[in-house]
Amino acid sequence: MYPGICPNLGTNHDPLIKIYRRARALKGIKKILIGSGLRYDLAVQSPEYVKELVQHHVGGYLKIAPEHTEQGPLTKMMKPGIGSYDKFKQMFEKFSAEAGKKQYLIPYFIAAHPGTSDEDMMNLAIWLKKNGFRADQVQTFYPSPMATATTMYHTNRNPLRKITRESETVDIVRGDKRRRLHKAFLRYHDANNWPLLREALKSMGRADLIGNGKHHLIPTWQPLTDGGYTSARRKNSTSAPVKLAVAKPSKGRILTQHTGLPPRVTGSAKAASPELKSSRKAR
């Protein structure tokens, strides 16, 4: 699969097409939809399969993951170039139009992956704007176990090649400011990110991307913002409960945890006071 499809790997999709058709023919089956998980660089090897998929098994949206546009991070992910995505997109739109359907591709991209430079993220942002994409929820790389990218993150070396004293050094995106910058490039349209992007573009010698024209990445003006980004999930979540004042016990009144008594700290009941014992005896 990388750096190219092995000639010994079968890319014939005919058996899969037959499975799709047999499944659709089953009694009681109305729709079989595929929303994600497609290896599009293999799919483009079979236009007939792409046609079958697009015209019968896409419910309006199909998510795929080109991850990036630049070769630096793509080689570390062992992913195909953006040309494979462009080819699949052309097939997707062609077969959707033939079926008379309005369907959309949703590409996923990642920020701060090992091997990604600031210039790579800038070029990705330019590509996103040129193609009219405005990502809302974006993914930032986080090292996880059993991944080659995690090895890169901790060693600054590329385990996909022979490791020597003089082997290539992988650019690792560390530090809160640089990680926020890479994420900001993915969300270039968010006004809260514009001050950070302006500063970065000027330091990179790309102040030409700052302006109010369509060919510019971000504008020169700054609207009133709260200075932060709130994800859609947080916007829809409930706020933290307000702490209620703890009632103070008064003479002759017995409180419980349901009527204002604060929770036990140790879990064990404290001995009752003599005053409380005497009130109980009086009753």
C-alpha positions in Angstrom: 0.0 0.0 0.0 2.9 2.4 0.6 4.7 4.1 -1.1 2.5 2.5 -3.9 0.1 -0.4 -4.2 2.0 -3.6 -4.5 1.4 -5.3 -7.9 0.8 -8.6 -6.0 -2.1 -7.1 -4.1 -5.4 -7.9 -5.7 -7.5 -4.8 -6.3 -10.4 -6.5 -8.1 -13.6 -5.3 -6.4 -16.0 -7.6 -8.3 -16.5 -10.0 -5.3 -17.3 -7.1 -3.0 -19.7 -5.6 -5.6 -21.5 -9.0 -5.7 -21.8 -9.0 -1.9 -23.4 -5.5 -2.0 -25.9 -6.6 -4.6 -26.8 -9.8 -2.8 -27.3 -7.9 0.5 -29.6 -5.4 -1.2 -31.7 -8.2 -2.6 -32.4 -9.8 0.8 -36.0 -9.6 2.0 -36.6 -6.9 4.5 -33.5 -4.9 3.6 -34.3 -1.3 2.7 -30.9 0.4 2.8 -27.3 -0.5 3.4 -25.3 2.7 4.0 -21.6 3.1 4.3 -20.6 6.3 6.1 -16.8 5.9 6.6 -13.9 3.5 6.7 -13.2 3.6 2.9 -9.7 3.1 1.6 -10.2 5.5 -1.4 -6.8 4.9 -2.9 -7.8 1.3 -3.5 -11.4 2.2 -4.5 -10.2 4.4 -7.4 -8.6 1.2 -8.9 -12.2 0.1 -9.7 -14.5 2.8 -11.1 -17.3 0.2 -11.2 -17.0 -0.3 -7.5 -17.0 3.5 -6.8 -20.2 3.7 -9.0 -21.9 0.9 -7.0 -20.9 2.5 -3.7 -21.9 6.1 -4.6 -25.2 5.3 -6.3 -26.5 2.7 -3.8 -24.7 2.9 -0.5 -24.1 6.6 0.4 -26.7 8.3 2.5 -25.8 11.9 1.5 -22.4 12.1 3.2 -19.3 10.0 3.0 -16.4 10.6 5.4 -12.8 9.9 4.2 -9.5 10.7 5.7 -6.8 12.2 3.4 -5.3 13.6 6.7 -3.1 16.1 5.0 -2.0 17.6 1.6 1.8 17.8 2.2 4.3 15.0 1.7 6.1 15.7 4.9 3.4 14.4 7.3 1.9 12.0 4.7 5.1 10.0 4.4 5.1 9.6 8.2 1.5 8.3 8.1 2.2 6.1 5.1 -0.8 7.7 3.4 -1.3 8.4 -0.4 -0.8 11.8 -1.8 -3.7 14.3 -2.1 -3.9 13.3 -5.8 -5.7 10.1 -4.9 -8.3 12.1 -3.0 -8.8 14.4 -6.0 -9.3 11.4 -8.3 -11.8 9.8 -5.9 -13.7 13.1 -5.5 -14.1 13.4 -9.3 -15.5 9.9 -9.5 -17.8 10.6 -6.5 -19.3 13.7 -8.0 -19.6 12.2 -11.5 -21.5 9.1 -10.3 -23.6 11.2 -7.8 -24.7 13.5 -10.7 -25.5 10.5 -12.9 -27.8 9.1 -10.1 -29.4 12.5 -9.7 -28.3 12.7 -6.1 -26.8 15.6 -4.1 -24.1 13.9 -2.0 -21.0 15.3 -0.2 -17.6 14.1 0.7 -16.4 15.1 4.2 -12.6 14.9 4.4 -10.8 14.6 7.7 -7.5 16.3 8.5 -5.1 16.2 11.4 -2.9 18.8 13.1 0.4 18.5 14.9 1.3 15.1 13.5 5.0 14.2 13.7 6.8 15.4 10.6 4.5 18.4 10.1 6.1 21.8 9.8 4.4 25.1 10.2 4.7 25.6 6.5 2.9 22.3 5.9 0.0 23.5 8.0 -0.1 26.8 6.2 -0.2 25.1 2.8 -3.0 22.8 4.1 -5.0 25.9 5.2 -4.5 27.5 1.8 -5.8 24.3 0.2 -8.8 24.2 2.5 -9.8 27.7 1.7 -9.2 27.2 -2.0 -11.6 24.2 -2.0 -14.2 25.9 0.2 -13.7 23.7 3.3 -14.4 25.1 6.8 -13.6 22.4 9.4 -15.5 22.7 12.7 -14.3 19.8 14.9 -10.7 19.0 14.1 -8.3 16.4 15.4 -4.9 17.2 17.0 -2.4 14.4 17.2 -1.9 12.8 20.6 0.6 10.0 21.1 -1.1 6.6 21.8 0.3 3.2 22.5 1.4 0.8 19.7 1.7 3.5 17.0 4.7 4.3 14.9 3.8 8.0 15.2 4.2 7.7 19.0 7.7 6.3 18.5 8.5 9.3 16.3 7.0 11.6 19.0 9.2 10.3 21.8 12.5 9.6 19.8 12.5 12.3 17.1 13.4 9.5 14.7 11.6 7.7 11.9 11.2 4.0 12.6 9.9 3.4 9.0 13.5 3.7 7.9 16.7 2.3 9.2 17.7 4.0 12.4 21.3 5.2 12.6 23.2 7.9 14.4 22.8 10.1 11.3 19.2 9.1 10.4 16.7 11.8 9.7 15.3 13.9 12.5 11.5 14.1 12.6 10.0 17.5 13.4 7.8 17.0 16.5 5.1 19.6 17.3 5.5 20.2 21.0 4.4 23.1 23.3 1.0 24.5 23.7 1.6 27.5 21.5 2.8 25.6 18.5 0.1 22.9 18.8 -2.6 25.7 19.0 -1.0 27.2 15.9 -1.3 24.0 13.9 -4.9 23.6 15.0 -5.6 27.3 14.2 -4.4 26.7 10.6 -7.1 24.0 10.2 -9.6 26.5 11.6 -8.4 29.5 9.6 -12.0 30.8 9.4 -12.4 31.1 13.2 -11.9 34.8 14.1 -10.5 33.8 17.5 -7.5 32.3 15.7 -6.7 35.3 13.5 -4.4 37.1 15.9 -2.2 34.0 16.4 -2.2 33.3 12.6 -1.3 36.9 11.8 1.7 36.7 14.2 2.8 33.4 12.7 2.4 34.4 9.1 4.5 37.5 9.6 7.3 35.6 11.3 7.2 33.0 8.4 7.5 35.8 5.8 4.0 35.2 4.5 2.4 38.5 5.4 1.1 38.4 1.8 -1.6 36.0 3.0 -3.1 38.7 5.3 -5.6 40.9 3.6 -9.2 41.4 2.8 -9.3 39.8 -0.7 -10.5 36.3 -1.7 -7.0 35.1 -2.3 -5.9 36.0 1.3 -6.1 33.5 4.1 -7.1 35.8 6.9 -8.3 39.5 7.0 -6.5 42.5 8.5 -9.5 43.5 10.6 -10.5 41.8 13.9 -14.1 41.4 15.0 -15.2 41.4 18.7 -14.7 37.8 19.9 -14.5 36.1 23.3 -10.9 35.1 22.5 -11.6 31.3 22.7 -13.2 28.5 20.8 -16.0 26.5 22.2 -16.7 23.2 20.6 -20.1 22.2 19.5 -20.2 19.4 22.2 -19.5 21.9 24.9 -22.0 24.4 23.6 -24.7 21.7 23.9 -23.6 20.4 27.2 -25.3 21.4 30.5 -23.5 23.7 32.8 -22.1 22.6 36.1 -24.6 22.5 38.9 -24.7 25.4 41.3 -23.6 24.6 44.8 -26.3 25.1 47.3 -25.7 26.6 50.7 -25.4 24.1 53.4 -28.1 24.5 56.1 -26.9 25.1 59.6 -28.4 22.8 62.2 -30.5 24.4 64.9 -31.4 23.2 68.4 -34.1 20.5 68.3 -33.8 20.0 64.6 -32.2 16.8 63.1 -30.7 17.2 59.6 -30.0 14.4 57.1 -28.0 14.5 53.9 -31.3 15.0 52.1 -32.3 18.0 54.2 -29.0 20.0 54.1 -26.4 18.0 56.1 -23.1 18.0 54.3 -21.7 14.6 53.1 -19.6 12.6 55.5 -15.9 13.1 54.9 -14.7 9.7 56.2 -17.8 7.7 55.7 -18.1 6.8 59.3 -20.8 8.4 61.5 -19.7 10.8 64.2 -20.8 10.3 67.7 -23.9 12.3 68.6 -23.5 15.3 70.8 -24.8 15.2 74.5 -27.2 17.9 73.6 -28.7 15.8 70.8 -28.9 12.7 73.0 -30.8 14.6 75.7 -33.3 15.9 73.2 -33.9 12.4 72.0 -34.5 11.2 75.6 -37.0 14.0 76.2 -39.0 12.8 73.2 
